[in-house]
Amino acid sequence: MPPEQEHRISVRLDKLLADRGMTLTELADRVGVTIVNLSILKNGKAKAIRFSTLSAIRRELECQPGDLLGYDG
């Protein structure tokens, strides 16, 4: 991917957390990742996510991966 192109994957972590009344800190503790890493993901700055992390987030938020990630094409 050329450097000038941004990825178009959006992360809906804010909405899912709000819908569940959960804080980013609480999710980080439950998933076992740092708040910094979750914040990078939440703000759309992450370049990648491990399937194990995605699965853990999905489990804790009781959602599907498609509820968390979208494509803004």
C-alpha positions in Angstrom: 0.0 0.0 0.0 1.5 3.4 -1.0 2.3 5.6 2.0 -0.2 8.3 0.9 -3.1 5.8 1.1 -4.9 5.5 4.4 -6.6 2.2 5.3 -10.4 2.4 5.3 -11.1 0.1 8.2 -13.1 1.9 10.9 -13.3 0.8 14.5 -16.6 1.2 16.4 -15.1 0.6 19.9 -16.5 3.8 21.4 -20.1 2.9 20.5 -19.8 -0.6 21.7 -18.2 0.5 25.0 -20.9 3.1 25.5 -23.7 0.7 24.7 -22.4 -1.7 27.3 -21.5 0.9 29.9 -17.9 -0.2 30.0 -14.8 1.9 30.1 -11.7 1.5 28.0 -9.8 0.7 31.2 -12.2 -2.1 32.2 -12.0 -3.6 28.7 -8.2 -3.4 28.7 -8.1 -5.3 32.1 -10.6 -8.0 30.8 -8.8 -8.5 27.5 -5.2 -8.3 28.9 -3.9 -5.5 26.7 -2.7 -2.1 27.6 -4.9 0.9 27.6 -2.5 2.5 25.2 -2.9 -0.3 22.7 -6.7 -0.2 22.9 -6.6 3.6 22.6 -4.6 3.3 19.4 -7.1 0.8 18.1 -10.1 3.0 19.2 -8.7 6.1 17.5 -8.1 4.3 14.2 -4.3 4.5 14.4 -3.6 0.8 14.6 -2.0 -0.8 11.6 -2.9 -4.3 12.6 -4.7 -6.4 15.3 -4.1 -9.9 16.3 -6.9 -12.4 15.9 -6.4 -13.4 19.5 -6.9 -9.7 20.6 -9.9 -9.3 18.3 -11.4 -12.5 19.7 -10.9 -11.4 23.3 -12.5 -8.0 22.6 -15.4 -9.7 20.8 -15.9 -12.1 23.7 -15.9 -9.3 26.4 -18.2 -7.0 24.4 -20.4 -9.9 23.4 -20.4 -8.9 19.7 -19.3 -10.1 16.3 -16.1 -8.9 14.6 -18.3 -7.1 12.1 -19.9 -5.1 15.0 -16.4 -3.8 15.9 -14.8 -3.3 12.5 -16.3 -1.7 9.4 -15.1 -0.7 5.9 -15.4 2.9 4.8 -15.1 2.5 1.1 
